[in-house]
Amino acid sequence: MRPCSREHRGAIYGQGIGLQGRSYAIPTKNAALKTLPLETIAQHVAVFLEFAAAHPKMRFKVTPIGCGLAGLKPEQIAPMFETPPSNVTLPIEFIAVVTSRYST
C-alpha cells in the first residue's frame, strides 16, 4: 500500500493544484469529481514540468495520475510527461508507454 500524500508528503486536502508541503498536485478531476478533459490535464502537467525545471534542487516522484479514480489509461497520460526534467521520476506505467513509442 502506498503512503498517503497527505500524511507523508504534506498534501493539503481540497488544494488540488500546485506545491504543498513535499507534494505537487496535478488535477485530473474537477470540483464536481468529473474527469477533466485531456487538454486541461496536459496544461496542468506542462505547468508542473516548468515548475520542476525551475527548481532543479527539488525532486519529484510522479504517481500514475489519472489512472485510478479518473479512469484514464497510462497511454493517455504518459505522453504528457515525454521529456521530463532530470529531477522528475516517472512511474513504471508511464515509462513503459514513453519508451515503447521509440522502440517501434
C-alpha positions in Angstrom: 0.0 0.0 0.0 1.4 3.4 -1.0 1.8 6.1 1.7 -0.9 8.8 1.6 0.5 12.1 0.3 -1.5 14.0 3.0 0.2 12.0 5.8 3.7 11.7 4.4 4.2 14.5 1.9 2.3 17.4 3.3 -0.5 17.5 0.7 -3.4 19.7 1.7 -6.9 18.2 1.3 -9.0 20.3 -1.1 -6.0 22.0 -2.6 -5.8 20.2 -6.0 -3.2 22.3 -7.8 0.4 23.2 -7.1 3.1 22.8 -4.5 2.0 21.9 -1.0 4.4 20.5 1.6 6.6 18.0 -0.2 3.9 17.3 -2.9 2.8 18.9 -6.1 -0.8 18.4 -7.0 -1.8 17.9 -10.7 -5.5 17.8 -11.0 -7.3 15.2 -13.1 -10.8 15.8 -11.8 -12.8 19.0 -11.2 -14.7 20.1 -8.1 -17.7 18.0 -9.1 -15.3 15.0 -9.3 -15.7 14.7 -13.1 -12.6 13.7 -15.0 -11.0 16.8 -16.7 -10.5 16.8 -20.5 -7.1 15.6 -21.5 -6.2 19.0 -22.9 -6.8 20.5 -19.5 -4.7 17.9 -17.7 -2.0 18.4 -20.2 -1.9 22.1 -19.4 -1.6 21.3 -15.7 1.2 18.8 -16.4 3.1 21.4 -18.5 2.9 23.9 -15.6 4.2 21.3 -13.3 7.1 20.4 -15.6 8.0 24.1 -15.9 8.0 24.3 -12.1 10.1 21.3 -11.7 12.6 22.6 -14.3 12.8 25.9 -12.5 13.5 24.1 -9.2 16.3 21.6 -10.0 17.2 21.0 -6.4 13.7 19.7 -5.7 12.9 16.0 -6.5 9.5 14.9 -7.8 8.2 11.3 -7.9 5.2 11.2 -10.2 2.4 8.7 -9.5 0.3 7.3 -12.3 -2.0 10.3 -12.1 -5.4 10.0 -13.7 -5.1 6.2 -13.9 -7.2 5.4 -10.9 -10.5 7.1 -10.0 -10.3 9.4 -13.0 -10.5 6.3 -15.2 -7.8 7.2 -17.7 -5.1 4.9 -19.2 -1.3 5.4 -19.0 -1.4 5.6 -22.8 -3.4 8.8 -22.4 -1.4 10.5 -19.7 2.2 9.3 -20.2 2.9 11.2 -23.4 2.3 14.4 -21.4 5.5 13.5 -19.5 7.6 12.5 -22.5 10.5 14.8 -21.8 10.6 15.5 -18.0 13.5 17.4 -16.4 16.1 15.2 -14.6 14.6 15.9 -11.2 11.3 14.2 -12.1 10.9 10.4 -11.8 8.0 8.8 -13.7 6.1 5.7 -12.6 6.9 2.5 -14.5 3.5 2.6 -16.1 4.4 5.9 -17.8 8.0 4.9 -18.6 6.7 1.8 -20.4 4.4 3.9 -22.7 7.0 6.6 -23.4 9.8 4.1 -24.2 7.6 2.0 -26.4 6.9 5.0 -28.6 10.6 5.0 -29.6 11.1 1.2 -30.0 8.6 0.8 -32.8 
